[in-house]
């Protein structure tokens, strides 16, 4: 006896896993199957595992690599799959999301806790007579089937062509199970995509925009253009600069050595806008090979691109085209490639910078982001946390939509559920190549809808739900404390209070200011270092900032020579106590290392306070604090006779004591080099 009734309903764009008391479960494991489909080599396309979880497509016909398919389309024998759900519930409804050519399902069986098979749906006729659309609903007429296992049987010969099942859902309610595109509830109903116009767009192809963090230069890849190097059908890198009137200037071919007669494409850039990352490895003879290169802007223009060495970097995709996102932290690269452990067409992987400046072997970023279909065109925003990418393996409006996801920890494999950017951004065609300046106000992207020919570049105003976290651009110079002239140095930012490194760059005064991108709502230490100079550290408190900031900050390095005085900004004490705060050890360790590097050096450690409170107590406090500093250095192996101390109390202020901010500057520990 069939213990159910088929209900054929049109689908709507709605899904709630638990609405009005309804429980909806999706298949969580595969118990068994008759055969397993095969897609591209080394992928999981059409495998039984693709039936698990929520549907990857809206109910629609057409090939779906994210669905299970039997090995032989149109085979004469029955095919079956049995799935289990992660809870046992009274099943009132089953929803089967079909892809490919729906209509070949002949039986649906619910297996209860005793192992008994309960037939709830049966069909033996031709597919055209079934009434089966992409979404097959079965409403059970009895409430006694408490179970967590469902078996689906299909006869491929009933419907010509591939028969695929994307997902199976069960519910304890007769309320229809439906699926929706995962769009933020805060997405505006009206959002205008503005073409950048003929100054940038042409009848050719303009794709893959990369905007400088300061928003003043836009790089992009142009194809099918008569002014390209070599064959006009090849691709070149072009750029445009923002004019004083707020309009983009006429695009200019960036020229050699970046553009050659081969295909050339820009992939990303450094936070200071002076290093471009380029698809392919450039050879001296003008040819290119697979990989990634970088070119740096100097006094004489862009340097010849050099290879970015990524361990075991390869791409098994039939076209071997790789897309890269250079993360603003300078330590991470996101790749879109197909490898032996890929789920599908191309997946997102991550590579990390090593101590020798090479990059680690790419690691998959995990199944929350990746599907058995295409994931590519990645872009990581200035906060180094918010990822935008194009996917064809989840409910979408076109042939590839742009999604946003946020990194949940430092592994780069733990991500929030991707959100579709919505129908005002995504079109019925392929959309991709999001890029956003540090201000986070506008996004630039490629789209063919309403273009002048091939793909064009558009911009749109970001709405809050899809904006990256706010950041600050911190720029400045490293100054020699004696000559007051800029000097080359390494600049590093660390997040307080754990002193965890955020970013590290090489500053060259010949190419302009250093620039760091730092997420707001945190506090940082900025450290500049150079051989022959004592590293200097300056605090930067952005903990109360919730919007973009543009900050100018110079760092002064003091040469290591007799008579030089150095303020230890990181050496801090508990309020009115001689107890070192957490984080003070890093700078004291640098002092100890300097004394070890210069074994005849002698220093004097000076302690200062503000003018609040009694004079005698402040003098005693400064004495106790310099004593604690000396004891710490002795504990690091420095001889007692190499360290003198002096307590000054409030007698030598470097700022007025009128405000707390000024008084904080006066509460300091410093040292003077007495002898080298």
N, C-alpha and C positions, 0 to 999 in steps of 0.2 A: 504494500500500500504506500502510495506517495503521501508523505505527511506535510505537504506544503502547497502553496498556490503561487504561481508565477505572477508577478505584477510588473507590467511593462510601463515605465514612466520616463518622461523626458528628464534630463539632468539639469540642474541649476548650479550656478557658481556659489556654492555654500558648503562649508564643512565645519563642524564643531565636534571635537572629540567627546565632549560631554555637555550636551545642551538639554535643558529642561529635564534633568535626571536621566538622560539617555547615556548609556555606556557604549562606546564604539571601540572595537579592538581590531587591529590589523595583524595578519599572519606574522608570527615572530620566529618560526623555525619550520624547516621542511622535514617531514617524517620520511617521505619516500616519493619516488617518481619513476615513470616508465623509461624515459629517455631525456637527454639534456641537449638543448640547442647549442649552436656554436656561432660565434661572431668572429671578429678580427682576432688574429693570433695573440695569445697571451692575455686576452681580456676575459671579463666575466659576462660578456654580452649574451643574452638569451638563456643564461644558466638558470637553474631552479631557484637560486638565491635571489634572483631579480623579482620574484613574486612577493618577497617579504616587504613589510612596511606599507606606508601610504602610497597611493598611486603616483607614478612619475609623470603621468600625462592626464590631462582632462579626458573624459570619455570621448574617444575619437578613433576612427579607423586610421590605418597607416602603420608602417613599420615602426617598431619601438624596441631598441636594443635593451631597454630597461625592463623588459617583460620576459617571463618564461615562455619558451617555445619548444615543442617536441623536436627531436633531431631531424625527422623526415616530414617536410610539408607534403600534404596530399597522400600520406601513407595509408594503407588499407586497414591497419590495425588500430584498435583503441589505444589512446594515450591517457595517462592519468598522473595526478600529483596530489599528495596529501600534506596538509599544513596544520600546524598547531599554533594556538594563541596563548599568550602568557597568563591567561586567567580562565577559569571555568565560569560561564554565565548561562542563564536561561536564554537560549537563542530564539529571537522572534523574527530576525531578518538576516539575510545574507546578501551581500553585494559583491558581484564579480566584475572587475573592470577589465574588459577585453581590448586588445589592440590587434594590429594586423588586419585579418579578415574575420570578423566575429561571426558566430553562429554555429560553431562546431561542437559546442558543449552538449553532451547527451545525458549526463547524470551528475547530480550533486548529492553527496551523502554526508550526513552528520554522524560522527562516531562518538557515542556517549561513554560515560565513565566505565561501564561494564564491558566495553569493546564492541557492543552491538552496533551494526550499521543501519542507519535510518535514512531511507531514500526520500529526499525532499523535492527533487526535481528530476524529470525524465523527458527525453525528447528523442525521437527516432527518425523524423522526417528530414527533408533537405533543408539546408541553412536558410534558403529564401523563404521558407514557410514558418520558421521558428518565431519570428518577431524579435529575435535577439538583436539588440543594438549593441553598441560598445559597452553599455552598462546593463548587466543582467541582474535584476532584483528578484529575490525569492522571499516572500513573506510566509512565515510558518503559521499554520492555523491552530496549532496546539502549543501550549506553554511548557510541556513536560520535557523538552529536549534540553537538558542541562549538560553542556559539553564544552570542549575546547579544541576539537579536531574536526576538520572538514576535508573531504575528498572530492575532487572534481575530475570527471572523465570526459574526454572529447574524442570525436572521430574525425580526424583531419580530412578524410575523403568527402565529408559532407559539404565543405566549403573550400573551394580551390584557393591555393595560396597559403602563406604562413598564418597559423592560428596561434595567437599569443594571449597570455593572461598577465596583466600588469600588477594586479593586487586583489586580495580577497579580504573583505571586512565583515564582521558580525556585530550585531547589536541586540540589546535586551529590549528594544523598543521597535514599534512599527514605523516610527518617524523615519523618513527616507535618509539613507546614508548617501551623502554627496561629497564631492571634493571641490576645493577652490584653489585659485592661485593665491599664494601666500604674500599678500601685499599689506604693508603697514596700514593700520586703521586710520592713521593720521595723514595719509596721502591726500594732497589737495585735489579737488575735482578739476580744476583748471591749472594747467602748467604748460607754458609756451616754450618750445624748442626754437631758438633763434639761430638762423644760419649766420655764419661769420662773413658771408658775402663774397663778392668777386675778388676782394683783395687776397683771400686765402683759397676759396673754392673755385673750381674750374669744371670744364666738361669732362676732365679726366677723373682720376681717383685720388681722394685725400682721406687718409686713414691714420689710425694710431697716433692721435695727438699726445704730446707730452708737454705739459706746461711747467715752467720754472716755478719753484716754490714761492718766489716773490710775485708771481703772476704777470711778469713784464715781458716774457719771451715765450712764444709758442712754437715748438718743433713738431713736425709731422712728416709722414711718409707719403710721397706723391707718385702715382703711376699713370701711365697713358698720357704723358705730357711731352710736348715737342722740345721743351727746354731741359729735359733730363739728360744726364751724361750718357753718352752712347745711344743705344736703342731707346727711342721714346717709350716703348712698351715696358721697359725696366722700371724699377723703383729707385727714387732718390730721397734724400733727407732735405727738407726745406724748413725755413723758419720765418716767423714774423715777430716784430716788436710792437709793443703797445705804445701808441702815440700820446702826447700830452692831452689831446682832446678826448682820450678814452677809446678811440677807434684803433683797430689793428692795421698796421702798415702793410704795404704790398709784400707778399711772400717772396723770399729770396732763396735761391738754391745755395745750400751751404758749401758746395764745391769740394774740391779735393783737400786733404786726403780722405775725407769721409765718404764722398761720393766717387764711385768708380764705374766702369762699364758693366759691372755685375749689379745684382739687386742689393740695394742698401736700405736699411730701415733703422729708425731710432726706437729704443726700447725703454729708456728711463734716464734719469739724471741724478746727480748728487745734490744735497741740500743747498750748497753754495752756487749751484748752477754752472759750475766750471768743469764738470766731468760728464760726458755723454756716454751712455751705454748703447751699443750697436749690435744688431743681429749679425752673426757670422764672424769668423776669424780672418783678418786681412793678411794677405801674403805680399811680400815685397814686389812680386811680379804683377800685381794688380788683380790676381784671382782671389777668391774667398773659399773658405771651407766651413763646415758646420761648427757652431759654437757662439761665443759671446766675446765682444771686444769693448774696450773703453778708450776714449780720447779726451785729453785735457786741454783746456783753453789757456794759452800762455801769451806772452808778449807778441809772439809772431803768429798767433792764430791757433787752430786746432792741431794737436799732435797726431802723428800717424797712429792709428788705432792698434793697441796691444791686446793680446788675448787675456781674458779673464778665465783662469784655469779652474774648472770645476771637475772634481774627481768623478770618473766613470760617467761623464756627461754624454748621453746618447739618446736618440729618439727613434723608436720602432715604428712610428706612424708612417704610413705609405708616402706621405708628402714630406716627411722629416722637418716640417716647419715648427719651430719652437718659439714660444712667446715667454718673455721674461718681465718680471716686475722687480725693480730695484727698491728695496725698502729704505726709507729715509734714515733708519738707525745706522746704516752703513755696514751692518753685520749680517744681513739676511737678503737672499734672493728667492723669489717665488718663480717657478717654472711651470709651463704647460707643455707636457710631453707625454708620450706613450712609452711605458717600460714594461718589463715582464710581470710586474705586480699591479699593473693598472687595472681599474675596473672597466674602462671603456676606451673610446676613441682617443681622447687625451685627458689626462688627469692633472691636478695641481700638486706640485711637489715643492719642497723647501730645501735650500742649501745654506750653510752657515760659513762665515769667514773663519779661517784658521789662523794660527799664530804666524805662519809663514806667508800669509796673504793669499794663499790659495783657498779654494772653497770645497766644502765637504760633499760627499756623494749625496744626490737628492733623495729625500725621504718623502713618502706620500703624506699629504696633509689630511688624509682620513676620509671616511665615508659620509660624514656630515656634509662635506663640500663636494666630494667626487661621486659621480654616477657612472653607469655603464655607457653613457653617451658622452658628448663633448663638454669639457670644461676648459676655458681658455680666456685670453685677453685680460689677465689679472692686472690689478692696480692696487697698491697699498698706499693709503693716505698718509699725510704728514704726521699723524699720531702714531704711525707704525703699528696700528692695531686694527683699523677698519679696512676690510678687503672688498673690492668690487670686482666682479668677474662675470663672464658670459657662460651660460649653461643651456644645453639642449635636453637635459635629462630630468627636468622637473616641470610641473605645470606652468605653462607660459603662454604668451600672446602671439609669438611668432616662431621663427625657425632658430631662435637663439636669443634669449633675453638676458638683460643685465640684472644681477642680484647683488645684495650686500650682506656681509657676515662680519662678525666681530670676534677677534681672538680673545679667548677666555683665560689663557695662562701663557707661560713662556715656552711651552713645548712646540707651539705652532702646529699642533695636530688636534687641538681642542677648540671648536668653533661653535658659535651660535647658529641656530637654524637659519639658512639663507632666506632673505626676503626679496621678492620680486619688486623692482622699482616702479612698477605700475604701468597702465596703458598710456599714460601721457608721456612716458619716456620710451618704453618698449613698443615696437611696431609689429605688424605681421611679418616683417622681414627679419634679417639678422641684425642685431644691435650689439655694440661693444666698444671697448677702448675708452672707458671712463678715465678722466684725469682731473685732478682738483688742486688748485694752489693752496698755500698754507692758510690763507684767509678763510677757506671753507665756504665761500659765498656762492660761487658758480662752479659747475662741472662742465667739462668739454667732452664730446664723444663723437663717434662716427655713426652715420646713418645714411641709408639710401633713400629713405622717404623724403619727398619734396626736395631732392637734390638737383644740382645743375647737370648731372650726368651720371658718373659712378657715385661711390660714397662721397659724402661731404662731411665737413666738421661743423657741429652745432654747439651751442652752449645753452644751459638752463640754470635757473636759480634753484639751489638746493633747498628742500624743506627739512625742518628739524629732525624728523624721524630717520632720515638717511644721511645726515651730516656726520662727518668724522668728529672725534673729540677735538676741542679747540687746542691750538698750539701757540707757542711764541717763536718768532724768528729772533734769535739772539745773534747779533753781528758785532764785529769790532776788530781790533788789532792787538797783537802782542807787542809790547813796548819794552825796550831796554831801559832799565831804571836809571842808568847813568847818562846815556846818549840821548834818551827820549826818542829814539828812532825805532820804527817797526823792525822786528827780527823774525826769522823763520822759527817755528816751534810746533810742538804737538799740543792740541787742545782737546781736553777730555771733559765730558759731563758725567756726573754720577748722581743718582737719586738718593736723597736722604730719607730716613736716617741710616739705611743699611749700606750706603756708599756703593750701591750697585751701578756698574757702568751703563750709561744710557747711549752714549755715542763717543766716537774718537775720530779726529780728523788731523790732517797735516796742513798747517797754515803757511802760506807763502806770500809775503808782502808784495811781491811783484805782480800777483794776480788779483789783488784787492783784499777785501775783508774776509775774515772767517765767518761762516754762518752755521748756526746750529738750529735744529728744529726740536723744541722741547715741549711735550704735552703740558698744558697748564694743570692747576690743581695739585701740584707737587712742588717740593723744594729740592734744589739742586746745589751741588758744588761744581764750579767751573775751575779746572786746573790746567795751567799752561806749564810745559816743561821743555827744557833744552839743555844739552850738555854744556857744562860750565856755568850753569845758572841754578839757583835754588828754585824748585817748583813753587809756583804761587797758586793759591786757591782763593777763590772769591765765592761767597754764598749768593744764591739767587732764589728768592722766595716767590714762587708762582702759585702757592697753595690757595690763595683767595681769588685767583683770576679764573673767570669762567668764559672769557671771550678771547679772540685772537689778540696778540700783542706783538708789537715790533719794538725790540729793545736794543739799545746801543750800549756795549760794555767792553771797555779795553782791559786787558790783563797786563800787569807790569811784572817783568822778570828781573830779579836782582842778581848781578854777577857774583860768583863766589870769589871774593877777595877781601883782604883785610879792611876793616872799617865798615863793611856793609851791614845794614840792619834789615831784618826780615820780620814782618808781622805774621804770626801763626793764626790765621783766621779760623782754622778748623779746631784749634785747641780751646775747648769750652768747658766750663765748670757748672756744677749745680748752683742755683741761686744762693749767694752769701755763704758758699761752702768751698772747701778745697778738694772737691771730689770731681774727677774728670767725667764728663758726659760721654756716653757711647758715641763712637765715631771719631773721638779725638786721637786715637792711636795711629790712624793712617798718616797724619802729618808728623806726629812725633817719630814714627818709624822712618820717615824721610829724613828728618834731622839726624837720627842715629846712623842711617846709611851714609849720609854726607860725611859724618865724623869718621866713619870707617873708611870711606874712600880717600879721605885726607887725614892720615893718622897723626900728623903733627898739629892739626887745627885745634884751637881753643876758642871757646865761645863764652859769652855772658848772656844768661837768660834773665830778662827783665819782666816784672809783673806790674800791671797797672789796673786801677779801678776807676769808677766814676766818682763823683763828689757827693753821692747820696749817703747819709749816715755819718757817724762819728769818724774823725780823722784817724784816731788811734786804731779803731777797729778795721778801717780800710787798709792801713799799713800792715796790720797783722794778717789780714786776709791775703794781701799780695805776697807777703813773705811765705805764707803757707802754700800758696799756689805755685810759686817758683820752686819751692822745695819738692813738691809733688812731681813737677816736670823733671827736675834733676834726678829724682829717684827713679823715674820711668826710664830715662836715658841710661842710667847706671845699670838698670835691669836688662838693658839691651847690649851690655858688654862695653860701655864707654867708661873710661877711667874717671874717677872722682875729680882728679886735679885738672881735667880738661874742661870742666864746667864751673864757671862762676855764676853767682846769682845776685840779683839786686832787686829790692822791693821799692817801688816808687809811690805806691798808693795812688791818690788822685792828683799828684803834683805835676804830672806831665800829660795833660789832655791833648789829643789831636783833633778834637772837635768840641763845640760848646756842649754844655750839659743841660741845655734848655728843654730838649725833648728826649723821649725814651730811645728813639732811633739814633740820636747823636750820642747819648750816654752809652749805648751798646758799642759804639766804635771805640770809646775810651776804655771799656773793659776788655783788655787784651793782654796776650802774652807775646813777646817778641824776643829775638836773640840778635846779638851783634858779634860778628867775627872779630876776635881779638888778635889772632895769630894764625897764619897758614902753615 
